[in-house]
Structures are given as structure tokens and as C-alpha cells.
């Protein structure tokens, strides 16, 4: 069965993380944290989307904060949302986001290692927030850092997870006993010309073709995300020596026939 980093797996450990994590979440927007807080990065007002219904009527904005701990070895970005009418929902969503970014601190394997998590996000049509975490975990004396990419999407009206890429992109799948076991045509999409490799910036010959062919195997996993203008697909599980993962993006206009009605309705 295809190895995938699923939202369901993450949700099972949320309680454990919030109990064990020594870094503190302040849902009311306080920036009082253990360690150092960097200057918040706020999305410019003129970049906030205007949307037709539901949470879209609210001016939901995000701020990127950074927590530092363990003598500076741990530096983790996280996103804090504001602007909800329902502050209980706002705090619940912020708690889920915080948990997601602090994930590397749960593993005992990362103790005493240098851990950096960089955050990116986009609010899509006022309906969803698409979140990306770029993990870099480095052990003193190691030849390369252990790099990882993670992504989730949350529904801003319910707080629920948007789990499946097939809800937004028409990707062929193979299911067995009701479980997704294969993304059938992802390899063809990646080498078809619409998707452009955006990470790593330096491309090595044959990489796309090699990993596209092996996406049906257990070795690699697929993550997806949305931006205001594009779809991102990430192949994870690559050797650290070549960056740990490959990321590809395609503009919505270039793959419009692949967009589901659900995504098109959000973008309009």
C-alpha cells in the first residue's frame, strides 16, 4: 500500500502533542512565548481575498510568528489567524495549526538536534487555509540536514480538514477495500509540461522522470497544496543528499480541465 502522510494519522496524536510540547500556544493573539519571538509577518491588506459567502464574508488574516527554545536549537514558525466572528472556532483552528507546526518536537529522535520549521500559507477563496511546513532537522556533525515537507488544508467555516487532493484536482486513483492505494496519473502530470519544478531550484537530469515512474511504489509519498494562483504537488521521501523532496507547481489556468467543480467554485 502506498505510504502517505495522512491527516488522520496526525489527528490521532494531537492530544499527545499538546500535552507534551513545552512550547506555548496563546490563542488570543498574545506573542508572549517561551524563548524568542520574531517580528510578525502579516499578509498585506490589499492581498486579502474577497469572497462571496460563509467565512468569506469575514476579513480573516494570518500572522507568522516564531518560537525559539532549547538554547536556540529549536526555531519554529507557526501561523496565527484572526478575524473570526466565532472566537471559539478561531481558537480551535489556531490550535490545530500550532500543533501541525510543532510536530517535529514530539519525536524523541529530534532531541538535542537543531530544528527549524519555516511556514507558508495561502487563504483560498476565504473558504480554506492551505498551510505548508518546511522542516530542517540537523544533528551536529551530520553531512546533511534531514529535510521534510508537510502540508494541510483547513476549512475556515468548520475547522475540518480537507484531506484529499482529488477533491480539488481530477487525479486518477486506485482504491482497494475503500482505501486509496495509488495516484495513477500523477507521474504523467509531472512530466507533461504544465507542472514546473520549484524545489530544489537546481534540477538534476532525469529526476522528474525517475520519481514520476516510482510514485506508485511504497517508497515515496505525495503531498498537495493550493496557492492563490496555483496547485502544488510534492514528492517526499527522497534522499537528504538531494534535498529530501521535490515540489512542482502549475498555474490554475494551465490545468483548468483538471480542476474540480468544487475548486472552480471557490476560485470564482
QUIVENJO-V293673 format. One record per residue. N is the residue number from 1. PHI is phi in whole degrees, 0 to 359 (NA if undefined). OMEGA is omega in degrees with one decimal (999 if undefined). D_CENTER is the distance of its C-alpha to the mean C-alpha in Angstrom with 2 decimals. Layout:
# QUIVENJO-V293673
N|PHI|OMEGA|D_CENTER ; N|PHI|OMEGA|D_CENTER
This chain:
# QUIVENJO-V293673
1|NA|-176.8|22.52 ; 2|296|177.3|19.33 ; 3|283|178.2|17.08 ; 4|225|174.3|13.62 ; 5|275|-171.7|11.03 ; 6|259|177.7|11.38 ; 7|295|-178.9|10.56 ; 8|300|179.1|14.31 ; 9|298|-179.4|14.59 ; 10|296|-176.3|12.32 ; 11|297|-179.2|14.37 ; 12|298|-175.4|17.55 ; 13|255|-177.1|17.10 ; 14|299|-179.0|16.07 ; 15|299|179.7|19.77 ; 16|297|-179.2|20.45 ; 17|295|-177.5|17.83 ; 18|295|178.4|19.15 ; 19|282|-171.7|22.61 ; 20|272|-172.8|22.26 ; 21|292|-178.9|20.07 ; 22|272|177.1|22.47 ; 23|280|-167.9|20.22 ; 24|253|178.0|21.01 ; 25|260|-179.3|19.13 ; 26|240|-170.2|21.29 ; 27|294|-176.9|20.39 ; 28|279|178.2|23.16 ; 29|96|177.2|21.63 ; 30|296|177.5|23.72 ; 31|253|176.0|22.72 ; 32|279|-176.1|25.05 ; 33|225|175.0|23.20 ; 34|282|-179.1|24.43 ; 35|103|-171.3|24.66 ; 36|248|174.2|23.75 ; 37|245|177.9|21.81 ; 38|280|178.2|21.15 ; 39|298|-178.3|22.02 ; 40|300|174.1|19.46 ; 41|252|-179.1|17.85 ; 42|255|178.1|18.30 ; 43|290|-179.9|17.52 ; 44|305|-174.8|21.00 ; 45|301|-176.1|22.88 ; 46|283|177.6|23.70 ; 47|262|179.3|20.10 ; 48|287|-177.3|19.44 ; 49|287|172.9|19.62 ; 50|253|-170.2|22.70 ; 51|223|-167.0|22.44 ; 52|275|-169.2|25.12 ; 53|207|174.1|24.68 ; 54|57|178.8|23.37 ; 55|299|-178.3|20.81 ; 56|297|178.7|21.04 ; 57|287|-179.6|24.42 ; 58|268|178.2|23.03 ; 59|263|-178.8|21.96 ; 60|278|-178.0|18.64 ; 61|233|179.7|17.46 ; 62|241|175.6|14.88 ; 63|232|176.1|15.82 ; 64|263|176.8|14.12 ; 65|245|178.3|16.20 ; 66|228|172.9|16.64 ; 67|254|178.4|18.36 ; 68|235|-180.0|20.62 ; 69|203|176.9|22.66 ; 70|55|177.5|24.77 ; 71|63|179.6|26.85 ; 72|91|178.5|24.03 ; 73|287|-178.4|22.44 ; 74|251|175.7|19.30 ; 75|224|-172.3|17.42 ; 76|234|171.2|14.11 ; 77|286|167.9|12.51 ; 78|212|-175.2|11.45 ; 79|251|176.6|11.60 ; 80|241|-179.7|14.76 ; 81|266|178.3|15.59 ; 82|214|176.1|19.25 ; 83|112|178.7|21.58 ; 84|285|167.9|21.63 ; 85|290|-179.2|25.14 ; 86|269|-176.6|24.22 ; 87|290|176.3|23.50 ; 88|294|176.2|23.17 ; 89|297|179.2|20.24 ; 90|301|179.9|18.80 ; 91|293|179.1|19.21 ; 92|295|179.3|17.79 ; 93|294|178.0|14.49 ; 94|297|176.6|14.45 ; 95|295|177.7|15.29 ; 96|296|-179.4|12.39 ; 97|296|-179.6|9.97 ; 98|299|178.7|12.28 ; 99|301|179.9|12.42 ; 100|302|-177.0|8.78 ; 101|289|-178.7|9.16 ; 102|277|-174.7|12.67 ; 103|310|-177.7|12.08 ; 104|299|-178.6|13.76 ; 105|284|-179.3|16.78 ; 106|287|-173.0|17.64 ; 107|288|176.1|18.74 ; 108|292|178.5|22.34 ; 109|294|-177.7|21.83 ; 110|265|-179.9|20.15 ; 111|299|178.6|23.12 ; 112|67|175.7|24.89 ; 113|257|176.8|22.31 ; 114|281|-174.8|20.78 ; 115|238|177.2|17.14 ; 116|234|176.1|15.02 ; 117|236|178.8|11.41 ; 118|257|-175.0|10.53 ; 119|251|168.6|8.37 ; 120|221|177.9|7.79 ; 121|201|170.7|7.74 ; 122|219|171.9|10.11 ; 123|264|-171.6|12.39 ; 124|259|176.1|13.47 ; 125|59|-177.4|17.16 ; 126|69|-174.9|17.26 ; 127|257|-176.7|16.14 ; 128|231|165.7|12.36 ; 129|245|179.1|9.68 ; 130|256|-169.4|6.47 ; 131|242|177.1|4.05 ; 132|232|176.4|2.80 ; 133|237|177.8|5.23 ; 134|250|-176.1|8.20 ; 135|266|172.3|10.73 ; 136|225|-176.9|14.38 ; 137|241|-171.9|16.98 ; 138|235|175.7|20.53 ; 139|262|-179.1|23.75 ; 140|309|178.5|26.90 ; 141|91|-179.5|28.80 ; 142|286|-179.3|26.11 ; 143|290|-177.8|26.23 ; 144|221|170.4|22.49 ; 145|287|172.4|19.44 ; 146|273|-176.6|17.14 ; 147|257|178.7|13.90 ; 148|214|177.8|10.68 ; 149|237|178.0|7.18 ; 150|226|-179.9|4.48 ; 151|212|171.6|1.78 ; 152|220|171.3|4.34 ; 153|232|179.6|7.10 ; 154|241|176.1|10.15 ; 155|281|-176.0|13.68 ; 156|285|179.4|15.35 ; 157|269|-175.9|18.73 ; 158|238|-174.2|18.41 ; 159|84|-178.8|15.48 ; 160|282|179.9|14.73 ; 161|271|167.9|11.70 ; 162|262|-165.2|11.40 ; 163|270|-165.2|11.17 ; 164|257|175.7|12.81 ; 165|299|-177.8|12.33 ; 166|291|173.2|16.13 ; 167|289|-173.3|16.14 ; 168|239|-178.6|15.26 ; 169|234|-179.6|16.44 ; 170|281|176.4|19.75 ; 171|258|178.4|18.99 ; 172|291|-179.6|21.85 ; 173|232|173.1|21.26 ; 174|240|179.1|23.63 ; 175|245|176.2|23.96 ; 176|224|-177.4|26.25 ; 177|55|178.0|27.57 ; 178|79|-179.3|24.99 ; 179|248|177.2|22.05 ; 180|289|-178.5|19.83 ; 181|240|-177.2|20.90 ; 182|200|166.7|20.36 ; 183|266|-165.3|18.74 ; 184|286|-172.0|22.11 ; 185|248|-179.3|21.85 ; 186|296|179.3|18.55 ; 187|303|178.9|20.70 ; 188|296|179.1|23.03 ; 189|296|-175.0|20.39 ; 190|291|-179.0|19.14 ; 191|257|-176.5|22.74 ; 192|277|176.3|24.05 ; 193|110|-178.5|23.66 ; 194|282|179.2|21.32 ; 195|272|-178.1|18.13 ; 196|246|178.2|18.35 ; 197|291|179.1|17.02 ; 198|248|173.5|15.24 ; 199|210|-10.1|14.54 ; 200|290|-178.6|16.75 ; 201|296|178.1|19.11 ; 202|274|-177.4|22.04 ; 203|265|176.6|22.38 ; 204|250|-170.3|24.59 ; 205|304|173.7|26.94 ; 206|81|-175.5|26.13 ; 207|297|-177.0|22.56 ; 208|299|-178.4|21.13 ; 209|297|-177.2|24.08 ; 210|296|-176.3|24.07 ; 211|281|175.0|20.52 ; 212|297|179.4|20.72 ; 213|295|-172.8|23.83 ; 214|258|179.9|22.33 ; 215|294|179.0|19.26 ; 216|274|-179.7|21.58 ; 217|269|-177.7|22.28 ; 218|284|-170.8|20.97 ; 219|289|-171.3|19.98 ; 220|243|178.3|16.69 ; 221|240|-178.5|13.55 ; 222|237|172.1|11.47 ; 223|246|176.4|7.79 ; 224|225|174.4|7.53 ; 225|205|176.9|6.38 ; 226|239|168.3|9.20 ; 227|243|179.0|10.87 ; 228|295|-174.3|14.35 ; 229|236|-170.3|16.04 ; 230|208|172.1|14.15 ; 231|254|176.6|12.17 ; 232|245|174.2|9.98 ; 233|236|-177.7|10.54 ; 234|234|174.2|9.88 ; 235|264|-177.9|12.68 ; 236|255|176.9|12.22 ; 237|93|178.6|15.26 ; 238|280|177.2|17.35 ; 239|301|179.6|19.94 ; 240|299|-178.2|19.11 ; 241|296|178.9|22.07 ; 242|249|173.4|20.35 ; 243|108|176.2|17.02 ; 244|90|-179.2|15.24 ; 245|195|174.6|13.28 ; 246|236|178.1|13.85 ; 247|239|179.0|11.81 ; 248|233|176.3|13.71 ; 249|229|175.5|13.76 ; 250|224|176.0|16.49 ; 251|296|179.6|17.93 ; 252|306|-177.7|18.47 ; 253|296|-178.3|22.18 ; 254|279|-178.3|22.33 ; 255|232|-174.8|21.03 ; 256|307|178.4|22.35 ; 257|298|179.8|24.18 ; 258|271|-177.5|20.98 ; 259|282|178.6|19.46 ; 260|284|177.3|20.21 ; 261|300|179.1|22.44 ; 262|299|-179.6|19.79 ; 263|291|-179.5|17.54 ; 264|300|-179.4|20.75 ; 265|293|179.7|21.96 ; 266|285|-175.3|18.95 ; 267|284|-175.1|19.25 ; 268|287|999|23.02
